[in-house]
Structures are given as C-alpha cells and as structure tokens.
Amino acid sequence: MTAAATTSTQTPLGRLTALPNWAWSIVALAVIALLQFLLAGATFTGYLGDPDDAARQVQVRDFIAGPPLHNPPPSSLGGQAGLLSHWSRLVDLPIAAIITLVSAFSTVATGELVARAVWPLIVLAPLLFVIQRTATARAGDTAGYIALCPIAVTSIRP
C-alpha cells in the first residue's frame, strides 16, 4: 500500500468511503429512522397516518384477535356487513408478528407503536440496498453514495 493510499483511508472521509457498499444502505436507513423520530416526536403516538394506514391497523387488530386469514371481512370496518377489501392479508402477518412479539414484553399499544415505526423501515431496507447497488454498478461508488441522499431526505413525512 502506498503512502498516499494509507493517508487517504486514515482521514474521516477516507474511512467513510472505505465502508462496504451495503453499509451505506444501513447508514441511509439509520438517517431516515432518526429523522422520522426527530420530526414525529411525541405526535407519533397519536398519529396513524392516512386512512389506509388506519384501516390496515384495524385489519391487523382483527387478525390478532383470532379470525383466520380466509375469514370474511371484519365487521369493525364498514359496519355490520363488513368491508370487502382487496388488500392481501399476507402483509398483516409480519405486522402482527411484530406486535405480538413486542406485546409479550410490553403492552399491545407499545407493540403497535413499534410495528408502525419498524415495519416501514424493514420494507425500505431492501429498496435502499437495490438503489445503492444499481447506482454503484452503473456509475461507480460515488454515484451509489449520492443516490441514497435524496431518498434519506425525501422519505420522511412531517
């Protein structure tokens, strides 16, 4: 290793660029999570997002309460007749698993809060990795780093 190469990896910027490419996806995910936490703050506990998010939460609650996946539409949505939804119940499984796992050690409300915070990040992680890998393959490492920046900044909701 030459003296110039050793010097460049010993600087803070050199150490950052020496990280493996997958680590940059994790860094971007951590930035997104941190920004979400800082911007949402205490309002996150009382915020369900848009009506689709609230309806998904009701479906997950009904699923945890006991009916099987193939059960008719829940009556908690749409009145006594229930709401016939086109949504797949398979998405409810990991959300329900997170809620059930956290609820074993805490309250159901805490489990739902953790699921609302963690599940979007779990879904976003592979996307960040693919975007970073694609940009790196097409235009080099620097493009891979740059490709993650707008996503980390624009993926947050106030």
PyMOL commands that set and color helices and strands:
alter all, ss='L'
color gray80, all
select helices_A, chain A and resi 3-10+12-17+21-46+51-65+89-103+108-139+141-154
alter helices_A, ss='H'
color red, helices_A
deselect
rebuild
show_as cartoon
